[in-house]
Structures are given as C-alpha cells and as structure tokens.
C-alpha cells in the first residue's frame, strides 16, 4: 500500500498552522489564498503547486524545509 502523500502533507500543514495559533482563514489571508483552498489542502484534496507551497511557508513564517519536514512511509509494505 502506497503512502497518501497529500493526506500526510495536509495533516502536517494543519499541525504547523495550529502550532502557530492560526485559523485556516488567517493563514489564507496571510498567503493570499482562498480559505477553502487551505482546507482542501489540509484534507488531502488538493495538490498545491510549488508557488503555493512557497506562499504557505512564507505565511507561516517557516522555511520550505520545515514545511516538508514530515515522513510519508507505510510500515505495512
């Protein structure tokens, strides 16, 4: 079974956002995104572009490396 990278990334983004004390609306505002888009990313429904990922990292005041600092592996392989 393959890792669902979009869901794993979305969960990681939600964790980062909540650690910063931001709502989806506030993150969207800071990154000039639609709030619905942030929610869709967090639910693993959207595959954000590199440009969007850069904007999200900037809105969270973190590096791209920090944004991608999560594991996506399946121990049941």
C-alpha positions as CSV (number, residue, x, y, z in Angstrom):
1,X,0.0,0.0,0.0
2,X,1.4,3.4,-1.1
3,X,1.6,6.4,1.2
4,X,-1.1,9.0,0.7
5,X,1.3,12.0,0.4
6,X,-1.4,14.6,0.0
7,X,-3.2,13.5,3.2
8,X,0.1,13.3,5.1
9,X,1.1,16.7,3.9
10,X,-2.3,18.1,4.8
11,X,-2.2,16.8,8.3
12,X,1.3,18.2,8.7
13,X,0.2,21.6,7.4
14,X,-2.8,21.6,9.9
15,X,-0.3,20.8,12.7
16,X,2.0,23.6,11.7
17,X,-0.9,26.1,11.4
18,X,-2.4,25.2,14.7
19,X,1.0,25.4,16.4
20,X,1.2,29.0,15.2
21,X,-2.3,29.6,16.6
22,X,-3.7,30.4,13.1
23,X,-7.1,29.6,11.7
24,X,-7.5,28.5,8.1
25,X,-8.9,31.9,7.4
26,X,-5.9,33.7,8.9
27,X,-3.4,31.5,7.1
28,X,-5.3,32.1,3.8
29,X,-5.3,35.8,4.4
30,X,-1.6,35.9,5.1
31,X,-0.8,33.8,2.0
32,X,-3.4,35.5,-0.3
33,X,-5.3,32.2,-0.7
34,X,-8.9,31.3,-0.5
35,X,-9.8,29.8,2.9
36,X,-11.4,26.9,1.1
37,X,-8.1,26.1,-0.7
38,X,-6.3,25.8,2.6
39,X,-9.0,23.4,3.9
40,X,-8.8,21.3,0.8
41,X,-5.0,21.0,1.1
42,X,-5.4,20.0,4.8
43,X,-7.9,17.3,3.8
44,X,-5.6,16.0,1.1
45,X,-8.0,17.0,-1.7
46,X,-5.6,19.4,-3.5
47,X,-2.1,19.1,-4.7
48,X,-0.5,22.5,-4.2
49,X,1.9,23.9,-6.7
50,X,5.5,24.9,-5.8
51,X,4.4,28.6,-5.9
52,X,1.6,27.9,-3.5
53,X,3.9,25.9,-1.2
54,X,6.3,28.8,-1.1
55,X,3.4,31.2,-0.2
56,X,2.2,28.9,2.5
57,X,5.7,28.6,4.1
58,X,6.1,32.4,3.9
59,X,2.6,32.9,5.5
60,X,3.6,30.5,8.3
61,X,7.0,32.2,8.7
62,X,8.9,29.0,8.2
63,X,11.3,27.6,5.6
64,X,10.3,25.2,2.8
65,X,12.4,22.6,4.5
66,X,10.3,23.0,7.7
67,X,7.1,22.7,5.6
68,X,8.4,19.4,4.1
69,X,9.7,18.0,7.4
70,X,7.3,15.1,7.7
71,X,7.5,11.4,6.8
72,X,5.4,9.5,4.4
73,X,6.0,5.8,4.8
74,X,3.9,2.8,5.1
75,X,5.1,0.2,7.5
76,X,2.8,-2.4,6.1
77,X,4.6,-2.8,2.8
